[in-house]
């Protein structure tokens, strides 16, 4: 039948007396009327047929009536009408809404009593009733996949919408730039130094630190340089610390990206310094990082080949089953690119089962496999196991092989150091 969202959409296109406006006004009342009517008809029909069968066949008529009505109810009141309604939802709704609306006036007292009784039972059981149906996030994703398969939306649109749904479960540490990759400038440096850094990296915002790079005190804006360029004598005498915007905005690495986006909007800033649970600086995160979680990687004309590689990851096949992978490549990307099934969460060690083990990149994965930071030339052997898939025996052999190739995944289950 028509979903509540579809009913609202159709109701907005109709006049005041339209059938879908009637349906939208009180969906629960319509459903209650249909259930009461169906139940009464089924019981009455069963009673009449049983009475007639008993009069004709005696006691054997009870069994005959039971079998006959079971088949009749399934075919005539359950399977057939619901199948027709599913395939012709709008047409069926236009036909039945008005008769059901009139019937609801007659059955209104009974419907109210049944509704109150059901709400009372729910209250006794400690459950809360809902006035109208709802859609879960998983159901919404399933609807999106169906829309993409039917051609209603593009695959890129589906991915973006799903990314929006998942962004609230994504933590800042998953999207930040780690401290080892951060380009920052000393607060004691002059604006000439800042200008030289801007010419090299073309960053519009640069973290400013004092003494150590993990002691970030503010953010320097390249736009502010324009105020000093016309005053050439001030470029040497003015320090970066004097023009930096202080204090910097600090966020915990456990903060959700959704909350970070909201804070960026409220505070009107585009960059934040990321701290771990001990208060140590672990990286920076920008508005661009957040947007890229939704729309994918964004590049501009100033991004170097190395910067693009860091953003996209570096996975190159050298030989059959042999790949060159950049250490900064995310585990999720590696799983997708190589068709390897990795754990959905990294909170449990894949190899020893210990709690609290977390890694987001290939570098963390390898270090966890070794148990220490490996030296150049050391190797780690990963044994892969194909996952079993059940197939429908009625499928054609060609389709079965094609689906098997698409579904075939690998799962890492043992690591040996040699």
C-alpha positions, 0 to 999 in steps of 0.5 A: 500500500501507499507509505505515509510519505507517499500519501502526504505527497499525493495529498498535497496535489489534490483538492480539499475533498481528495481521497488522499487528503482523507487518508492523510487526515487519520491513517490510524482510523482507516487501518482500524476500520479495515482490520475490524471489517476484515475480522468481522467478515471472516468470522461471520463467513466462517460461521455461516459456512460451518452452519451450512456444512454441518446441516448438509454433512453432519459432523464431517461438515466442520472439517470441510468448512474449516479447510474450505474457509482457510483456503478462501480466507487466504486467497480472497482476503489476504494474498490476492487483495494485498498482492493487487494493492502492492502492485497498484497501490494508488489505483486501489487506494483511490477506489477503497478510501471513500467506502472505507471512510463511510464505513469508519463512521458506522464502526467509529464507536467500535474502533474507539473501544478497540483502540483504547483497549489496545493502548491499555494493553500496551501500557500494561506491557510497558510499551508506547504506541505510535500514532503513525508508522515510522521508517528506520535508518536501515529501511531508508537505506534499503529504499535508497538502493531500490530507488537507485536500481530503478533509476529514480536516483543516480548512484552518486546521489545514493552514496551522498544520502547514505553518507549523510545518514552515516556522518553522525556515527563517524568520529573526528579522528576518522577524518582528521589530518594527523599531526605528522602530516600537518603543515604549521608555522612557529608563532615567532616566525615573521610574515615573510616566513608565512608568505613563503609557506603560503607560496609553497603550500597554498593553504588558506589557513595554517596552525600556529604553534609555540616551541612545539608543533603539538602546542598550537595556539592559534590559526593564521589566515592567508587572507590577513596577509593582504593587509600587510603586503601593501606595508612591506616594512611590516612583513619583517617586523610583525610575527605570525603570532601577532596576526594569528586568530587566538585561541584556536578551536579545540575538539576531542577526537571522539566528537562526531563529525555531525556535531563538528559540522554544527559547531563550525556553523555556530562558531563560523570557523573552518578549522579545529585542533583535535585533542585525544583523551589525554589532552594531547594534540593529535591533528587538525580537522577542517570544514573541507574534511567534513564535506568530503565525508559526504561528497567524496574527495575534493581537489583543487588546482594547487593539490600536488600529486603527493597530496592527492595520493594521501587523500585517495590512498595508493593501491597499485597491483604489482602482480597477481595478489601482490599490491603496493599500498600507501601506509595512510590508506584507510582500512575501509578503502583497502577492503573496498578496493581489494574486495577483502572483508574486514571487520566493520569495527576495529575495537577488537583486535582481529588477530588476538581478540583483545579489546580496545585495539583501534586502527583506521589505516594500513599503517595501524593494521600492519603495526597491530599484526607485527605487535611492534613497529616493523623495520624496512625489509620485514614482512608479514604474511596474511592468509586469506580465506574465501567466505562461503555464499549460499546460492539459489539452486534454480538460478541459471549457471551463468548468473550463479557464476557471475553473482559468485564472482561479485559476492566472493570476499576474503577474510583475514583470519591469521597473521604470521611474522617471518 
